[in-house]
């Protein structure tokens, strides 16, 4: 979980008169119906009640969850269109040529939650631990298949980092989203799945086995599963996400949005939605989120360079 301590208030700034006076669009990089989409819809409902205007979620999946941030570059900086920002945004400049900079061309509003990582296999699999998983991969190079929500997603990079540190080779099978990857695992088309909490209910029902999680500490919900760091791998992956606006958005508008979403995060229905899907609250103020963006870009660069995926 990202620490919330030290959140500072921005200087008072006069926002656009009457903001908001019409509906606000929230662009979300996850497919409809998934864990994160559900949480965003609860958050939007809460914020709408506070702002006295509809907050409309628009799903923009694909492209490594970068599409919402990219769309901010052609969006009026008036606060009426905002974007969900995933960690993948901060690695994009090292992987593909972009005409925008995540640090210079976005105005960060608020950090919301973290999307936990887990490695799961079918309950019928003979692989019971990460040690078994690595041993199989060593004995059968390139045949251990794992699905993810997409190429260069956080789960993909986490697994490539694990392969690098364990000195083995896995076989990555990318899908268009977490739901599709989960269906492939349940259908027997892949041997394992690396993703956020889409697997949670299937682990609890006994259909899947959770080998490890990627947080700083063990999951409160799945406390019997070790973390990758516990197992000796220098990996922490919990994929935080939040909201941002176009670069030139009035700071006063940013403050209004921040305050509304912060109140929304504190409501019981939002906390219940996070708990239901094993998402972790990860509040960051606008200032903290801006610093987090800069720090994360540096960390992503080091990771991409280390596992040899840098393209630019």
Secondary structure, 3 states (H helix, E strand, C coil): CCCCCCCCCCCCCCCCCCCCCCCEEEEECCCCCCHHHHHHHHHHHHHHHHHCCCEEEEECCCHHHCHHHHHHHHCCCCCCEEEEEEHHHHCHHHCCCCCCCCCCCEEEEEEEEECCCEEEEECCCCCCCHHHHHHHHHHCCCCCEEEECCCCCHHHHHHHHHHHHHCCCCEEEECCCHHHHHHHHHCCCCCEEEECHHHHHHHHCCCEEEEEECCCCCCCCCCCCEECCCCCCCCCCCCEEEEEEECCCCHHHHHHHHHHHHHHHCCHHHHHHHHHCCCEEEEECHHHHHHHHHHHHHHHHHHHHHCCCCCC
